[in-house]
Amino acid sequence: MHITKKVGFTRPGVHPFRERRYLMKKLTTILIICLLLLSTMPVSVMAAIVEPPTIVDTLKAGETERDSITVNLPTTPPKADVIFVFDATGSMGSQIAAMKSKAGAIMGDIDGSVDDVQFGVGSIVDYPHYYPDTLDPSYPNAYYGNSGDYAWLTDQDLTSSTAAVQTAINGLYAGGGADGPQDYTRALYESKESFSWRDDAKKFVVIFGDNWPHSYPSGASLGWNTYGADPGRDENMTTPSDNLDFVPVVNSLRASNIIVIAGDCSGGYATPFYQYIATQTGGARFDATSVSADDMADAIVDAIEGSTSAPIETLTVTVREPAYASWVTVTPPSYSDVPWGDSRSFAVTITPPADTKICGEVTIHLDVYGDGVLLGTTTVTKTIIGDACTPSPEFPTLALPVAMILGFAFIAYSIRSRKED
């Protein structure tokens, strides 16, 4: 007995060739309907900040390739990182309570003005040790803190979860401390080192304190009482390589483009310190001694929004790979005072040295920075042809023509087979 096996979807009594045509028509109709539906759906497209994103070309050693990069700035900085740092000694109870009540509103307001914001929390009391020698002749010995105090805690690393940040702030309490000055130098140092800062985000530290830092020796150059040296992470004053010096620490924040917003809770007693760290990092100082919680919150939000909306002081293009920096010339070297929402173009010339031993593909990243914030990158891929390179064949590859011939042959065979059916 002869049995005809049905494969797939078939209709009784229909010739297999016609069945295939029927299925192809149905599939084509479904595809067209899907494409029409997709074409009517709203599409959200984010404009590229740096154009073109890639450049691919071949370049002979010693020759110059000229390209252009256009930077299209959004209306506001696309990202910001903000950390709150608290002096958690006993005298800071009212300011900590105010921040517990207003942190949510502060984060909400900042989040409303910047597309992508992360927040973090850190706190200090002071080093829980007595130092018989603080290295500072004007402050020869001192109890910096008492047993149970701490020099630094990263209470919450940078995160997009405002709930986690609120929980960290709610967990703070005011207590401890021995001498009046606190380890603000350590707090500033850890603000830079202990958080997962993003290269493409504008960076802010909002610090609250009410006294002077341990700032020996460089604080003396500012005309301050220095109140001893800061022993650093090992908490040992006799290992000077680990000790922290105030002015270099502040300079390192400035070099990392970290802006300090200083909440001065000292009632004027230590105002020069708070004004100094704000001025040196391009930030702001506000009086947090006797103002209401609402006024304190407004001062923080205004300072951060004012900084994020201000024009970019310096817009530059830099070569990420030091080995290729000498190959690249950017014109102009920079732009100044560029408003958000504007566009600027850079002419880029790339000239591999005539005697380069490099042969083949190299990748150069041209990073665009606005005041130290990475705004975007053009990736340049150049195939370098030098004297050391094996000459490439002058004729094109036969792969494409052969593939086309085989494709036509297969189509002709398929048509003939269907006719025979």
For each residue, the residues with C-beta under 8 A, 3 or more apart:
1:
2:
3:
4:
5:
6: 10
7: 10
8:
9: 23
10: 6 7 14 16 19
11: 14 19 22
12:
13:
14: 10 11 18 19 22
15: 18 19 421
16: 10 19 20 421
17: 20 21 418 421
18: 14 15 21 22
19: 10 11 14 15 16 22 23
20: 16 17 23 24
21: 17 18 24 25
22: 11 14 18 19 25 26
23: 9 19 20 26 27
24: 20 21 27 28
25: 21 22 28 29
26: 22 23 29 30
27: 23 24 30 31
28: 24 25 31 32
29: 25 26 32 33
30: 26 27 33 34
31: 27 28 34 35
32: 28 29 35 36
33: 29 30 36 37
34: 30 31 37 38
35: 31 32 38 39
36: 32 33 39 40
37: 33 34 40 41
38: 34 35 41
39: 35 36
40: 36 37
41: 37 38
42:
43:
44:
45:
46:
47: 72 74
48: 51 53 72 376
49: 71 72 73 74 78 368 375 376
50: 53 69 70 71 72 368 375 376 377 378
51: 48 69 70 72 378
52: 55 69 378
53: 48 50 376 377 378 379
54: 378 379 380 381
55: 52 67 378 379 380 381
56: 380 381 382
57: 65 381 382 383
58: 382 383 385
59: 63 65 350 352 382 383 384 385
60: 63 352 384 385 386
61: 352 353 354 355 356 358 384 385 386 387
62: 351 352 353 354
63: 59 60 351 352
64: 349 350 351
65: 57 59 349 350 351 382
66: 347 348 349
67: 55 347 348 349 350 380
68: 345 346 347 348
69: 50 51 52 317 345 346 348 366 368 378
70: 50 51 343 344 345 346
71: 49 50 315 343 344 345 346 368 375 376
72: 47 48 49 50 51 343
73: 49 312 338 339 340 341 342 343 344 370 375
74: 47 49 77 78 115 340 341
75: 340 341
76: 113 114 115 308 309 340
77: 74 80 114 201 202 308 340 370 373
78: 49 74 114 115 116 200 375
79: 114 115 116 117 118 198 200 201 202 373
80: 77 110 114 116 117 118 201 202 203 204 304 308
81: 117 118 119 120 158 195 197 198 201 202 203 204
82: 107 110 117 118 119 120 204 206 304
83: 119 120 121 122 158 191 195 204 205 206
84: 99 103 119 120 121 122 165 169 206 207 208
85: 121 122 123 124 187 191 205 206 207 208
86: 92 95 96 99 121 122 123 124 169 172 207 208
87: 92 123 124 125 182 184 187 207 208 209 210 211 265
88: 92 96 123 124 125 172 173 174 175 176
89: 92 125 126 174 175 176 177 182 210
90: 93 174 175 176 177
91: 174 177 210 211
92: 86 87 88 89 95 96 174 208 209 210 265
93: 90 96 97 174
94: 97 98
95: 86 92 98 99 208 210 263 265 288 296
96: 86 88 92 93 99 100 169 172 173 174 208
97: 93 94 100 101
98: 94 95 101 102 293 296
99: 84 86 95 96 102 103 169 208 293 296
100: 96 97 103 169 170 172
101: 97 98 293
102: 98 99 105 106 293 294 296 297
103: 84 99 100 106 107 165 166 169
104: 107 108 162 166
105: 102 108 109 297
106: 102 103 109 110 297 300 301
107: 82 103 104 110 111 117 119 162 165 166
108: 104 105 111 112 162
109: 105 106 112 113 297 301 305
110: 80 82 106 107 113 114 117 301 304 305
111: 107 108 114 117 162
112: 108 109
113: 76 109 110 305 308 309
114: 76 77 78 79 80 110 111 117 202 308
115: 74 76 78 79
116: 78 79 80 160 201
117: 79 80 81 82 107 110 111 114 160
118: 79 80 81 82 158 159 160 198 201
119: 81 82 83 84 107 156 158 159 162 165
120: 81 82 83 84 154 156 157 158 159 165 195
121: 83 84 85 86 154 155 156 165 168 169 172
122: 83 84 85 86 152 153 154 155 187 190 191 194 195
123: 85 86 87 88 152 153 155 172
124: 85 86 87 88 150 151 152 153 182 183 184 186 187
125: 87 88 89 128 145 149 150 151 175 176 177 182
126: 89 144 145 149 151 176 177 178 179 182 183
127: 131 144 145 149 151 183 186 231 235
128: 125 144 145 146 147 148 149 150 151
129: 143 144 145 231 235
130: 141 142 143 144
131: 127 134 141 142 143 144 228 231 237
132: 141
133: 140 141 237 238
134: 131 139 140 141 142 214 216 227 228 229 237
135: 216 217 228 229 237 240 243
136: 139 140 216 217 226 227 228 229
137: 140
138: 225 226
139: 134 136 142 216 225 226 227 228
140: 133 134 136 137
141: 130 131 132 133 134
142: 130 131 134 139 178 179 227 228
143: 129 130 131 146 178 179
144: 126 127 128 129 130 131 178 179 183 214 228
145: 125 126 127 128 129 149 150 151 176 177 178
146: 128 143 149 176 177 178
147: 128
148: 128 176
149: 125 126 127 128 145 146 176 177 178
150: 124 125 128 145 153
151: 124 125 126 127 128 145 183 186 235
152: 122 123 124 183 186 187 190 194
153: 122 123 124 150
154: 120 121 122 157 190 194 195
155: 121 122 123 168 169 171 172
156: 119 120 121 159 164 165 167 168
157: 120 154 194 195 196
158: 81 83 118 119 120 195 196 197 198
159: 118 119 120 156 164 165
160: 116 117 118
161: 164 165
162: 104 107 108 111 119 165 166
163: 166 167
164: 156 159 161 167 168
165: 84 103 107 119 120 121 156 159 161 162 168 169
166: 103 104 107 162 163 169 170
167: 156 163 164 170 171
168: 121 155 156 164 165 171 172
169: 84 86 96 99 100 103 121 155 165 166 172
170: 100 166 167
171: 155 167 168
172: 86 88 96 100 121 123 155 168 169
173: 88 96
174: 88 89 90 91 92 93 96
175: 88 89 90 125
176: 88 89 90 125 126 145 146 148 149
177: 89 90 91 125 126 145 146 149 182
178: 126 142 143 144 145 146 149
179: 126 142 143 144 227
180: 211 212 227
181: 211 212 213 214 227 228
182: 87 89 124 125 126 177 187 209 211 212 213 214
183: 124 126 127 144 151 152 186 187 213 214 230
184: 87 124 187 188 207 209 211 212 213 214 273
185: 188 189 213 214 215 230 244 245 246 249
186: 124 127 151 152 183 189 190 230 232 233 244
187: 85 87 122 124 152 182 183 184 190 191 207 209
188: 184 185 191 192 205 207 249 250 253 260 277
189: 185 186 192 193 232 244 249 252
190: 122 152 154 186 187 193 194
191: 83 85 122 187 188 194 195 205 207 253 258
192: 188 189 195 197 252 253 256 258
193: 189 190
194: 122 152 154 157 190 191
195: 81 83 120 122 154 157 158 191 192
196: 157 158
197: 81 158 192 201 203 256 258
198: 79 81 118 158 201
199: 373 374
200: 78 79 373 374 375
201: 77 79 80 81 116 118 197 198 373
202: 77 79 80 81 114 257 259 307 308 371 373
203: 80 81 197 256 257 258 259
204: 80 81 82 83 258 259 260 261 283 304 307
205: 83 85 188 191 253 258 259 260 261 283
206: 82 83 84 85 261 263 300 304
207: 84 85 86 87 184 187 188 191 260 261 262 263 277
208: 84 85 86 87 92 95 96 99 263 265 288
209: 87 92 182 184 187 262 263 264 265 266 270 274
210: 87 89 91 92 95 264 265 266 267 269 270 289
211: 87 91 180 181 182 184 266 269 270
212: 180 181 182 184 215 224 225 227 270 273
213: 181 182 183 184 185 219 227 230 246 273
214: 134 144 181 182 183 184 185 226 227 228 229 230 246
215: 185 212 218 219 220 222 224 226 227 230 245 246 247 273
216: 134 135 136 139 219 220 226 227 228 229 230 245 246
217: 135 136 220 226 229 245
218: 215 221 222 245 246 247 248
219: 213 215 216 222 224 225 226 227 246 247
220: 215 216 217 223 224 226
221: 218 247
222: 215 218 219 247 272 276
223: 220
224: 212 215 219 220 272 273
225: 138 139 212 219
226: 136 138 139 214 215 216 217 219 220
227: 134 136 139 142 179 180 181 212 213 214 215 216 219
228: 131 134 135 136 139 142 144 181 214 216
229: 134 135 136 214 216 217 237 243 245
230: 183 185 186 213 214 215 216 243 244 245 246
231: 127 129 131 234 235 236 237 239 242 243 244
232: 186 189 235 236 239 242 243 244
233: 186 242
234: 231 239 242
235: 127 129 151 231 232
236: 231 232 239 242
237: 131 133 134 135 229 231 243
238: 133
239: 231 232 234 236 242 243
240: 135 243
241:
242: 231 232 233 234 236 239
243: 135 229 230 231 232 237 239 240
244: 185 186 189 230 231 232 249
245: 185 215 216 217 218 229 230 248 249
246: 185 213 214 215 216 218 219 230 249 250
247: 215 218 219 221 222 250 251
248: 218 245 251 252
249: 185 188 189 244 245 246 252 253
250: 188 246 247 253 254 276 277 280 281
251: 247 248 254 255 280
252: 189 192 248 249 255 256
253: 188 191 192 205 249 250 256 258 260 277 280 281
254: 250 251 257 258 280 281 282
255: 251 252
256: 192 197 203 252 253 372
257: 202 203 254 371 372 373
258: 191 192 197 203 204 205 253 254 281
259: 202 203 204 205 281 282 283 307
260: 188 204 205 207 253 277 278 280 281 283
261: 204 205 206 207 278 283 284 285 286 300 303 304
262: 207 209 274 275 277 278 283 284 285 286
263: 95 206 207 208 209 274 286 288 296 299 300
264: 209 210 270 271 274 275 285 286 287 288 289
265: 87 92 95 208 209 210 288 289
266: 209 210 211 269 270 271 273 274 289
267: 210 289 290
268: 271 289
269: 210 211 266
270: 209 210 211 212 264 266 273 274
271: 264 266 268 274 275 285
272: 222 224 275 276
273: 184 212 213 215 224 266 270 276 277
274: 209 262 263 264 266 270 271 277 278 285
275: 262 264 271 272 278 279 285
276: 222 250 272 273 279 280
277: 188 207 250 253 260 262 273 274 280 281 283
278: 260 261 262 274 275 281 283 284 285
279: 275 276 282 283
280: 250 251 253 254 260 276 277
281: 250 253 254 258 259 260 277 278
282: 254 259 279 307
283: 204 205 259 260 261 262 277 278 279 303 307
284: 261 262 278 303 306 307
285: 261 262 264 271 274 275 278
286: 261 262 263 264 291 296 299 300 303
287: 264 290 291
288: 95 208 263 264 265 291 296 299
289: 210 264 265 266 267 268
290: 267 287
291: 286 287 288 295 296 299
292: 295 296
293: 98 99 101 102 296 297
294: 102 297 298
295: 291 292 298 299
296: 95 98 99 102 263 286 288 291 292 293 299 300
297: 102 105 106 109 293 294 300 301
298: 294 295 301 302
299: 263 286 288 291 295 296 302 303
300: 106 206 261 263 286 296 297 303 304
301: 106 109 110 297 298 304 305
302: 298 299 305 306
303: 261 283 284 286 299 300 306 307
304: 80 82 110 204 206 261 300 301 307 308
305: 109 110 113 301 302 308 309
306: 284 302 303 309 310
307: 202 204 259 282 283 284 303 304 310
308: 76 77 80 113 114 202 304 305
309: 76 113 305 306 340
310: 306 307 313
311: 337 338 339 340
312: 73 315 335 337 338 339 340 370 371
313: 310 336 337 371
314: 334 335 336 369 370 371
315: 71 312 334 335 336 338 344 368 369 370
316: 330 333 334 368 369
317: 69 330 346 348 366 367 368 369
318: 366 367 369
319: 322 324 325 327 328 364 365 366 367
320: 364 365 366 367 377
321: 324 325 363 364 365
322: 319 325
323:
324: 319 321 327 328 362 364
325: 319 321 322 328
326: 353
327: 319 324 350 351 352 353 364
328: 319 324 325 348 349 350 364 366
329: 348 349 351
330: 316 317 333 346 347 348 366
331: 346 347 348 349
332: 335 346
333: 316 330
334: 314 315 316
335: 312 314 315 332 338 344
336: 313 314 315
337: 311 312 313
338: 73 311 312 315 335 342 344 370
339: 73 311 312 342
340: 73 74 75 76 77 309 311 312
341: 73 74 75
342: 73 338 339
343: 70 71 72 73
344: 70 71 73 315 335 338
345: 68 69 70 71
346: 68 69 70 71 317 330 331 332
347: 66 67 68 330 331
348: 66 67 68 69 317 328 329 330 331 366
349: 64 65 66 67 328 329 331
350: 59 64 65 67 327 328 364 380 382
351: 62 63 64 65 327 329
352: 59 60 61 62 63 327 356 358 382 384 386
353: 61 62 326 327 356
354: 61 62
355: 61
356: 61 352 353 384 386
357: 386 388
358: 61 352 362 384 386
359: 384 385 386 388 389 390
360: 383 384 389
361: 381 382 383 384
362: 324 358 381 382 384
363: 321 379 380 381
364: 319 320 321 324 327 328 350 379 380 381 382
365: 319 320 321 377 378 379 380
366: 69 317 318 319 320 328 330 348 377 378 379 380
367: 317 318 319 320 374 376 377
368: 49 50 69 71 315 316 317 374 375 376 377 378
369: 314 315 316 317 318 372 373 374 375
370: 73 77 312 314 315 338 373 375
371: 202 257 312 313 314
372: 256 257 369
373: 77 79 199 200 201 202 257 369 370
374: 199 200 367 368 369 377
375: 49 50 71 73 78 200 368 369 370
376: 48 49 50 53 71 367 368
377: 50 53 320 365 366 367 368 374
378: 50 51 52 53 54 55 69 365 366 368
379: 53 54 55 363 364 365 366
380: 54 55 56 67 350 363 364 365 366
381: 54 55 56 57 361 362 363 364
382: 56 57 58 59 65 350 352 361 362 364
383: 57 58 59 360 361
384: 59 60 61 352 356 358 359 360 361 362 389
385: 58 59 60 61 359 389 392
386: 60 61 352 356 357 358 359 389
387: 61
388: 357 359
389: 359 360 384 385 386
390: 359
391:
392: 385
393:
394:
395:
396: 400
397: 400
398: 401 402
399: 402 403
400: 396 397 403 404
401: 398 404 405
402: 398 399 405 406
403: 399 400 406 407
404: 400 401 407 408
405: 401 402 408 409
406: 402 403 409 410
407: 403 404 410 411
408: 404 405 411 412
409: 405 406 412 413
410: 406 407 413 414
411: 407 408 414 415
412: 408 409 415 416
413: 409 410 416 417
414: 410 411 417 418
415: 411 412 418 419
416: 412 413 419 420
417: 413 414 420 421
418: 17 414 415 421
419: 415 416
420: 416 417
421: 15 16 17 417 418
